[in-house]
Amino acid sequence: MYLQGGGANGLAMKLNERNKHTVILKEYGKNIQRLVTHIAGLEDRERRTQSAYTLVEIIKQLNPNLKLESDQKIWDDLYIMSDFTLEIDGPYPMPEKELLGKKPLPIGYPIGEVKFKHYGRNIEKLIEKAVEIEDDEEQEAAIIYIGQLMRSFHSTWNRDNFDDQIILDDIKTLSKDKLHIDLEKVKEMGLFETNTRRDFKIPIEAENTGNNRRNFSGNNRRRNNNNGGHSKKRR
């Protein structure tokens, strides 16, 4: 084991003195901190490297949870605990000290207000995509699907006063009058009803969910028929 012996240069002695009562990463504890400081002070680069490899294995044994982490994290932590003075031939380069504690870049948020908040921004995005559809039949199918969604959202807030004309007016407004569908056709065929048959593909997950429900209900019917419509009581 290469953790014992060896002289210390001036830098390592200062580091050892400074870190004598300081634990840089508290999750590793004082003993690991002392070993890192000792390894950083070894004069021979090869011995420092071999000792660092040994220390990484010790850390994994002492902290089984770290086995799930990337090895690079452990090596980065060694460099951090050495105050970036650990010069070894490790499997990963020493991280930049300037990056330690650096604040991440702010996450950008969508700019602009939602015109109809009860529909949400996703409806606006769906309408933008529908406007780009060139095929008339596919575009109409998209309008019907969007209308069904909008009706379900609208009915959540207002169950009493509702008309398909409201949905069509909102679609025209959000699409800047680029999406059209005949109102009489919508009312006569109930196109905005959520139980209306749709001629476009729905997500696979939704299809699987529907199949599971049908199978479940079918099994129940068969089971009830076999029992003559009565459930058997245990005696």
Phi, psi and chi 1 to 4 in degrees:
 res  aa     phi    psi   chi1   chi2   chi3   chi4
   1 MET       -  137.9 -173.6  170.9  175.4      -
   2 TYR  -104.6   22.2  -65.7   90.5      -      -
   3 LEU   -90.5   -2.1  -61.7  179.8      -      -
   4 GLN  -112.0  153.5  -62.6  180.0   -6.4      -
   5 GLY    78.9 -177.1      -      -      -      -
   6 GLY    94.1  144.8      -      -      -      -
   7 GLY   -82.9  179.5      -      -      -      -
   8 ALA  -135.7  134.6      -      -      -      -
   9 ASN   -80.9  178.6   54.3   30.2      -      -
  10 GLY   -63.0  -39.0      -      -      -      -
  11 LEU   -65.0  -43.6  178.3   62.6      -      -
  12 ALA   -66.0  -35.4      -      -      -      -
  13 MET   -65.4  -40.6  -67.8  177.4   63.8      -
  14 LYS   -66.4  -40.6  -67.6 -180.0 -179.1  179.0
  15 LEU   -64.5  -41.6  179.1   62.3      -      -
  16 ASN   -62.1  -40.2 -174.1   34.9      -      -
  17 GLU   -69.0  -40.4 -177.1   64.6   25.0      -
  18 ARG   -69.8  -37.8 -174.5  176.2   65.8 -178.4
  19 ASN   -92.9   11.8  -67.7  -22.0      -      -
  20 LYS   -59.5  -39.7 -173.7  174.8 -178.1 -179.7
  21 HIS  -119.3   19.6  -57.7  -69.7      -      -
  22 THR  -119.5  131.5  -58.3      -      -      -
  23 VAL  -112.5  112.5  178.5      -      -      -
  24 ILE   -71.0  -47.5  -62.8  177.6      -      -
  25 LEU  -113.9  103.2  -62.9  178.8      -      -
  26 LYS   -65.7  -22.7  -65.0 -178.0  179.7 -179.5
  27 GLU   -67.5  -17.4   60.2  -94.7   31.0      -
  28 TYR   -93.6  -23.5  -69.5  101.6      -      -
  29 GLY    91.8  169.9      -      -      -      -
  30 LYS   -70.7  -36.6 -175.4  178.2  -65.8 -176.5
  31 ASN   -65.8  -42.6  -69.2  -29.0      -      -
  32 ILE   -64.4  -38.6  -64.6  -63.6      -      -
  33 GLN   -60.7  -41.6  175.6   66.5   62.0      -
  34 ARG   -66.5  -39.7  -71.2  175.7  177.0  174.9
  35 LEU   -64.4  -41.1  -70.9  173.5      -      -
  36 VAL   -62.2  -44.3  172.4      -      -      -
  37 THR   -61.6  -40.3  -56.9      -      -      -
  38 HIS   -65.6  -43.7  174.1   74.3      -      -
  39 ILE   -64.2  -39.7  -66.4  172.6      -      -
  40 ALA   -63.0  -23.2      -      -      -      -
  41 GLY   -90.9   -4.5      -      -      -      -
  42 LEU   -67.5  137.2  -63.0  176.4      -      -
  43 GLU   -76.2  -36.3  -65.8 -177.8   -8.2      -
  44 ASP   -83.0  124.9 -174.9   70.8      -      -
  45 ARG   -64.3  -37.9 -174.6 -177.5 -176.3   92.0
  46 GLU   -65.5  -40.6 -177.4  177.6   -4.6      -
  47 ARG   -67.5  -37.8  -66.5 -173.0   64.1 -173.7
  48 ARG   -60.7  -42.8  -71.7 -161.6  -57.0  -89.9
  49 THR   -64.9  -47.5  -60.5      -      -      -
  50 GLN   -64.7  -37.9  -67.2  174.4  -19.2      -
  51 SER   -67.4  -36.9  -62.2      -      -      -
  52 ALA   -64.9  -41.7      -      -      -      -
  53 TYR   -60.4  -41.8  -87.2   94.2      -      -
  54 THR   -64.9  -41.0  -57.3      -      -      -
  55 LEU   -65.4  -36.6 -178.7   56.2      -      -
  56 VAL   -61.4  -42.1  168.3      -      -      -
  57 GLU   -66.0  -37.2  -65.1  -58.6  -39.4      -
  58 ILE   -64.0  -42.2  -67.6  176.2      -      -
  59 ILE   -61.3  -40.6  -69.6  175.2      -      -
  60 LYS   -64.4  -36.8  -70.9 -178.6  179.7 -179.9
  61 GLN   -71.5  -37.1  -66.5  178.5   11.2      -
  62 LEU   -76.0  -27.2  -65.4  176.3      -      -
  63 ASN  -127.4   84.1  -58.4  -86.7      -      -
  64 PRO   -57.5  -27.2  -23.6   34.1      -      -
  65 ASN   -65.3  -26.1  -67.5  -25.9      -      -
  66 LEU   -71.4  -14.9  -69.0  177.3      -      -
  67 LYS   -64.9  -24.3  -67.0 -178.6  179.5  179.8
  68 LEU   -81.0  -16.1  -57.9  176.5      -      -
  69 GLU   -83.9  165.1  -61.9  -75.8   -9.5      -
  70 SER   -71.7  141.1  171.6      -      -      -
  71 ASP   -59.8  -28.3  -74.3  -11.9      -      -
  72 GLN   -62.0  -33.7 -175.3  172.5    0.9      -
  73 LYS   -62.7  -42.5  178.5 -173.4 -178.0  -57.2
  74 ILE   -65.0  -43.5  -58.2  177.2      -      -
  75 TRP   -65.4  -38.7  -74.8   96.3      -      -
  76 ASP   -61.9  -39.2  -71.5  -13.2      -      -
  77 ASP   -66.0  -34.1  -70.2  -15.2      -      -
  78 LEU   -61.9  -44.7  -69.9 -172.9      -      -
  79 TYR   -62.5  -39.2  -69.4  120.2      -      -
  80 ILE   -66.4  -43.8  -66.4  172.7      -      -
  81 MET   -67.2  -23.6  -74.6 -172.5  -75.0      -
  82 SER   -87.9    6.4   70.8      -      -      -
  83 ASP    58.9   35.1 -161.7   19.3      -      -
  84 PHE    61.4   34.8  -60.5   90.8      -      -
  85 THR  -112.3    0.7   62.2      -      -      -
  86 LEU   -81.0  101.6 -176.5   60.9      -      -
  87 GLU   -98.6  103.6  -62.6 -178.3   -0.6      -
  88 ILE  -140.5  171.2   56.7  175.1      -      -
  89 ASP   -99.8   70.4  -61.2  -40.6      -      -
  90 GLY   -85.3  172.7      -      -      -      -
  91 PRO   -73.8  -15.9   26.9  -34.0      -      -
  92 TYR  -130.8  146.0  -55.8   99.6      -      -
  93 PRO   -70.4  157.8   26.2  -34.5      -      -
  94 MET   -68.0  129.5 -178.9 -175.4  -61.8      -
  95 PRO   -67.9  158.2   24.8  -32.9      -      -
  96 GLU   -74.9  131.0  -62.5 -179.3   13.9      -
  97 LYS   -64.1  -29.7 -172.5  175.5 -177.6  179.0
  98 GLU   -66.3  -24.7  -67.5   74.4   15.2      -
  99 LEU   -77.5  -17.3  -63.2  178.4      -      -
 100 LEU   -68.9  121.5 -174.8   63.8      -      -
 101 GLY    78.8    5.0      -      -      -      -
 102 LYS   -72.5  134.8 -175.6  177.7 -179.9  179.9
 103 LYS   -70.8  137.3  -65.8 -177.5  178.5 -179.7
 104 PRO   -67.8  158.5   25.0  -33.6      -      -
 105 LEU   -66.6  142.6  -63.9  175.6      -      -
 106 PRO   -63.6  145.1   23.5  -33.7      -      -
 107 ILE   -83.7  129.7  -59.4  176.5      -      -
 108 GLY   -75.5  141.2      -      -      -      -
 109 TYR  -113.0  150.8  -70.6   93.4      -      -
 110 PRO   -57.2  136.8  -21.6   31.5      -      -
 111 ILE   -94.9  137.4  -59.3  175.0      -      -
 112 GLY   107.4  146.7      -      -      -      -
 113 GLU   -86.2  154.7  -63.7 -177.7   -2.5      -
 114 VAL   -79.5  127.2  179.6      -      -      -
 115 LYS   -66.9  -46.4 -166.4  170.7 -173.7   63.5
 116 PHE  -118.4  101.3  -61.7  111.3      -      -
 117 LYS   -66.4  -26.1  -66.0 -176.4  178.9  179.7
 118 HIS   -74.1  -14.2   52.7  -74.6      -      -
 119 TYR   -92.8  -37.4  -65.6  137.0      -      -
 120 GLY    91.6  167.6      -      -      -      -
 121 ARG   -71.6  -29.2 -171.2  176.2  -61.0  -83.1
 122 ASN   -63.3  -34.9  -72.3  -25.7      -      -
 123 ILE   -62.9  -40.4  -70.9  -66.5      -      -
 124 GLU   -62.7  -38.3  -64.4 -177.2   -0.2      -
 125 LYS   -68.0  -39.4  -68.2 -178.5  177.9  179.5
 126 LEU   -62.7  -40.0  -72.7  174.3      -      -
 127 ILE   -66.0  -38.6  -69.9  177.9      -      -
 128 GLU   -61.1  -40.7  -68.0  174.8   -0.4      -
 129 LYS   -68.5  -38.0  -66.5  -64.3 -177.3 -178.4
 130 ALA   -64.8  -34.5      -      -      -      -
 131 VAL   -62.6  -31.7  171.2      -      -      -
 132 GLU   -78.7  -12.8  -61.1  174.6   -2.3      -
 133 ILE   -71.1  128.3  -61.6  176.0      -      -
 134 GLU   -89.8  -34.8  -62.7 -179.9   -3.1      -
 135 ASP   -70.9  127.8 -174.9   81.3      -      -
 136 ASP   -64.6  -42.1  -67.2  -21.1      -      -
 137 GLU   -66.5  -42.7  -67.2 -176.0   -0.4      -
 138 GLU   -65.9  -36.8  -68.4 -177.0    3.2      -
 139 GLN   -67.3  -39.2 -171.8  178.7   74.2      -
 140 GLU   -65.5  -40.4 -178.2  175.6  -72.3      -
 141 ALA   -61.3  -38.2      -      -      -      -
 142 ALA   -66.4  -39.8      -      -      -      -
 143 ILE   -63.0  -42.1  -65.0  173.5      -      -
 144 ILE   -62.7  -44.6  -65.3  171.7      -      -
 145 TYR   -62.6  -44.1  176.1   66.5      -      -
 146 ILE   -64.9  -40.3  -66.2  172.0      -      -
 147 GLY   -61.6  -38.1      -      -      -      -
 148 GLN   -64.4  -42.4  -69.0  175.3   -6.8      -
 149 LEU   -63.4  -45.6  -72.1  176.9      -      -
 150 MET   -63.9  -37.9  -66.6  173.5   68.1      -
 151 ARG   -64.8  -42.0  175.5  164.2 -178.0  164.4
 152 SER   -64.4  -38.9   64.6      -      -      -
 153 PHE   -68.7  -41.2  -64.6  156.6      -      -
 154 HIS   -65.5  -41.4 -169.9  -80.1      -      -
 155 SER   -67.2  -21.3   61.0      -      -      -
 156 THR   -65.3  -34.3  -58.6      -      -      -
 157 TRP   -96.0  -28.0  -61.9   94.5      -      -
 158 ASN  -143.8   96.6 -169.5  -11.1      -      -
 159 ARG   -86.9  -24.8  -65.7  179.6  177.5  -87.7
 160 ASP   -84.3  -51.5  -60.7  -31.5      -      -
 161 ASN  -100.7  101.2 -176.1   17.7      -      -
 162 PHE  -146.0  142.8  178.2   81.7      -      -
 163 ASP  -151.7  143.1 -165.9  -52.0      -      -
 164 ASP   -59.1  -26.3  -70.7  -30.9      -      -
 165 GLN   -60.5  -34.2 -178.4   66.4   57.0      -
 166 ILE   -62.3  -44.7  -62.4  174.8      -      -
 167 ILE   -63.8  -44.9  -59.5  -61.4      -      -
 168 LEU   -62.7  -41.1  -73.3  177.2      -      -
 169 ASP   -62.7  -40.6  -69.2  -18.7      -      -
 170 ASP   -68.4  -37.8  -68.2  -17.0      -      -
 171 ILE   -63.3  -43.0  -69.7  176.8      -      -
 172 LYS   -62.9  -40.1  -69.6 -179.7  179.2  179.6
 173 THR   -65.9  -47.2  -59.1      -      -      -
 174 LEU   -70.1  -29.6  -67.5  173.5      -      -
 175 SER   -91.7    3.7   66.7      -      -      -
 176 LYS    57.4   43.2  -62.9  179.8 -179.0  179.1
 177 ASP    63.9   32.0 -153.2   28.9      -      -
 178 LYS  -103.7  -13.0  -65.2  180.0 -179.5  179.7
 179 LEU  -113.4  130.4  -63.9  178.9      -      -
 180 HIS  -137.4  146.0  -56.6  -83.5      -      -
 181 ILE  -155.1  143.4 -171.4  171.5      -      -
 182 ASP   -68.7  127.9 -175.6   65.1      -      -
 183 LEU   -63.8  -43.2  175.1   60.9      -      -
 184 GLU   -62.8  -36.6  -65.0  -57.9  -35.3      -
 185 LYS   -65.8  -40.2  179.8  179.2  178.7 -179.7
 186 VAL   -63.6  -44.6  171.1      -      -      -
 187 LYS   -70.8  -44.2  -70.7 -175.6  174.9 -178.8
 188 GLU   -64.0  -40.6 -178.0  179.4   -8.2      -
 189 MET   -96.7   -2.2  -58.3 -179.9   64.2      -
 190 GLY    58.6   44.7      -      -      -      -
 191 LEU   -68.2  -26.3  -63.5 -179.5      -      -
 192 PHE   -92.2    3.3  -72.6  170.0      -      -
 193 GLU   -73.1  140.5  -63.1  -70.6  -18.9      -
 194 THR   -69.2  -18.7   54.6      -      -      -
 195 ASN   -95.3    7.8   59.0   -8.4      -      -
 196 THR   -71.6  138.4  -58.4      -      -      -
 197 ARG   -65.1  135.5 -178.4 -179.3 -179.8  -84.3
 198 ARG  -112.4  139.6  -66.1  172.4  -71.1 -163.5
 199 ASP   -96.2    9.9  -65.4  -31.4      -      -
 200 PHE  -113.5  162.6   52.6   90.6      -      -
 201 LYS   -73.7  137.6  -65.9 -178.5  179.2 -179.8
 202 ILE  -104.9  159.6   59.3  179.0      -      -
 203 PRO   -55.2  149.2  -24.9   33.4      -      -
 204 ILE   -59.4  -39.8  -63.8  176.6      -      -
 205 GLU   -60.8  -40.6  -66.1 -178.9   -2.0      -
 206 ALA   -66.2  -38.4      -      -      -      -
 207 GLU   -62.4  -45.0  -69.8 -178.6  -10.4      -
 208 ASN   -62.7  -39.1  -67.2  -23.8      -      -
 209 THR   -64.0  -42.7  -58.1      -      -      -
 210 GLY   -63.5  -42.0      -      -      -      -
 211 ASN   -62.0  -40.8  -67.9  -26.6      -      -
 212 ASN   -63.2  -38.3  -69.3  -23.6      -      -
 213 ARG   -67.6  -41.6  -69.8  177.4  178.1  174.4
 214 ARG   -64.8  -42.8  -72.5 -167.1  -65.8  -90.4
 215 ASN   -62.5  -39.0  -67.3  -24.3      -      -
 216 PHE   -66.1  -45.3  179.8   75.6      -      -
 217 SER   -67.4  -37.0   59.7      -      -      -
 218 GLY   -63.9  -40.8      -      -      -      -
 219 ASN   -63.4  -37.5  -68.5  -24.4      -      -
 220 ASN   -64.7  -40.7  -75.1  -18.8      -      -
 221 ARG   -63.6  -44.6  -73.5 -165.5  -64.4  -91.5
 222 ARG   -63.0  -38.1  -71.8 -167.8  -64.8  -90.0
 223 ARG   -65.8  -40.4 -172.1  179.2  -61.5  110.6
 224 ASN   -67.2  -37.4  -68.6  -25.1      -      -
 225 ASN   -64.9  -40.4  -68.4  -24.9      -      -
 226 ASN   -64.6  -29.3  -66.4  -25.6      -      -
 227 ASN   -90.4    5.4  -67.6  -23.9      -      -
 228 GLY    69.5   21.3      -      -      -      -
 229 GLY    82.6    1.6      -      -      -      -
 230 HIS  -124.3  141.9  -59.8  -77.3      -      -
 231 SER   -85.5  139.7   59.2      -      -      -
 232 LYS   -79.3  137.4  -66.0 -178.8  179.0 -180.0
 233 LYS   -99.5  138.8  -64.6 -177.7  179.5 -179.7
 234 ARG   -78.0  142.1  -64.8 -177.3  177.9  179.9
 235 ARG  -108.3      -  -63.9 -179.9  178.1  178.1
